[in-house]
């Protein structure tokens, strides 16, 4: 059984660890030790180097702004390990440039992955092979539905499955709960599928992305007991893709296409900064 190391224990790093701990050996490290105190079924490494040495697979779940320093620190230890990055906007080539000829898989999960209802898009870097992508999909299938895409579509995936829950929750905020199911199935999913096709997803992939993102978001809303507004805020990072899209959503579901395109444009801007 491969040993899974997770660097970073924020919202998504902790969600991945919790979903995997019953299926793999999992060890984590976060510089904020209060986040990893008293964990059940998850080991905690003493430092970054110890985590990398222990791991067969290293999942990078740290903020993009912390990436360059961390990559420099782990480079001497990474060797034959598989590196999985969930950082939005950082191309596989940037990681390969920093680390050398390493096998890199990029992953874009979304918030419903916390309850195993996520929509997770994956692509492989230059040195990763089919075995790596198959393994990575097996790993993230514990968090929801997976879809392999080309890296050129990762910004679009960020705008659709990454930011989609935020758009969905924003539209539900002032809607009676009794209307959620019908709105989701009859209105949001068809409109969201069209928006996904408008940013170059095939009709088939757009349908998968729209359905899984919506159904997962609704399931998370019901399971947590939080309001749509509270979950919208969880998805919306300052200066991020969801925030950019939400500015275009003031006219309701008819503006979904514009919201997705604004999120895609912001994802492109963030990618160029790396």
QUIWOJO-V249668 format. One record per backbone hydrogen bond with DSSP energy under -1.0 kcal/mol. NH is the residue of the N-H (numbers start at 1). CO is the residue of the C=O. E is the energy in kcal/mol with one decimal. If there is no record, write none. Layout:
NH	CO	E
NH	CO	E
This chain:
4	25	-2.7
5	57	-3.2
6	27	-2.5
7	59	-2.8
8	29	-2.9
14	10	-2.4
15	11	-1.3
16	12	-2.6
17	13	-2.1
18	14	-2.4
19	15	-2.0
20	16	-1.9
21	17	-1.8
23	20	-2.5
24	20	-2.0
27	4	-2.3
28	43	-2.3
29	6	-1.9
33	31	-1.1
35	32	-1.8
43	26	-2.5
45	28	-2.8
51	47	-1.8
52	48	-2.4
53	49	-2.5
54	50	-1.9
55	51	-1.8
56	3	-2.6
57	3	-2.2
58	82	-2.8
59	5	-3.4
60	84	-3.4
61	7	-2.6
66	63	-2.1
67	64	-1.3
70	66	-1.6
71	67	-2.9
72	68	-1.8
73	69	-1.6
74	70	-2.2
75	71	-1.4
77	74	-2.1
81	78	-2.6
82	56	-1.7
83	103	-2.8
84	58	-2.9
85	105	-2.6
86	60	-2.2
90	87	-1.1
95	91	-1.3
96	92	-2.6
97	93	-2.4
98	94	-1.6
99	95	-2.4
100	96	-2.7
102	100	-2.5
105	83	-2.5
106	123	-2.5
107	85	-2.8
108	121	-3.1
113	110	-2.2
114	111	-2.2
115	112	-1.6
116	113	-1.5
117	112	-2.4
118	143	-2.9
120	145	-3.1
121	108	-2.0
122	147	-2.3
123	106	-2.1
125	104	-3.2
133	129	-1.7
134	130	-2.4
135	131	-2.4
136	132	-2.4
137	133	-2.3
138	134	-2.1
139	135	-2.3
140	136	-2.5
141	137	-1.5
142	139	-1.1
143	140	-1.7
145	118	-2.6
147	120	-2.2
149	122	-3.0
153	150	-2.0
154	151	-2.0
157	153	-2.2
158	154	-2.2
159	155	-1.9
160	156	-1.8
161	157	-1.1
162	157	-1.9
163	158	-1.8
164	160	-1.7
167	163	-1.6
168	164	-2.7
169	165	-2.8
170	166	-2.0
171	167	-1.7
172	168	-1.2
173	169	-1.1
175	172	-2.3
179	176	-2.2
180	177	-1.5
183	179	-2.4
184	180	-2.8
185	181	-2.4
186	182	-2.9
187	183	-1.7
188	183	-3.0
189	184	-2.5
191	187	-1.8
192	188	-3.1
193	189	-2.5
194	190	-1.9
195	191	-1.9
196	192	-2.2
197	193	-2.1
198	194	-1.7
200	197	-1.8
201	196	-1.9
206	202	-3.1
207	203	-1.9
208	204	-1.9
209	205	-2.9
210	206	-2.7
211	207	-2.4
212	208	-2.6
213	209	-2.2
214	210	-2.0
215	211	-2.9
216	212	-2.3
217	213	-1.9
218	214	-2.4
219	215	-2.2
220	216	-2.2
221	217	-2.0
222	218	-2.1
223	219	-2.4
224	220	-2.5
225	221	-1.3
231	227	-2.1
232	228	-2.5
233	229	-2.0
234	230	-1.4
235	231	-1.5
236	232	-1.2
240	237	-2.1
244	240	-1.6
245	241	-2.2
246	242	-2.7
247	243	-1.2
248	245	-1.7
249	246	-1.3
252	249	-2.0
255	252	-2.3
256	253	-1.8
259	255	-2.3
260	256	-2.6
261	257	-2.1
262	258	-2.1
263	259	-2.2
264	260	-2.5
265	261	-2.2
266	262	-2.1
267	263	-2.3
268	264	-2.2
269	265	-1.9
270	266	-2.5
271	267	-2.2
272	268	-1.9
274	271	-1.3
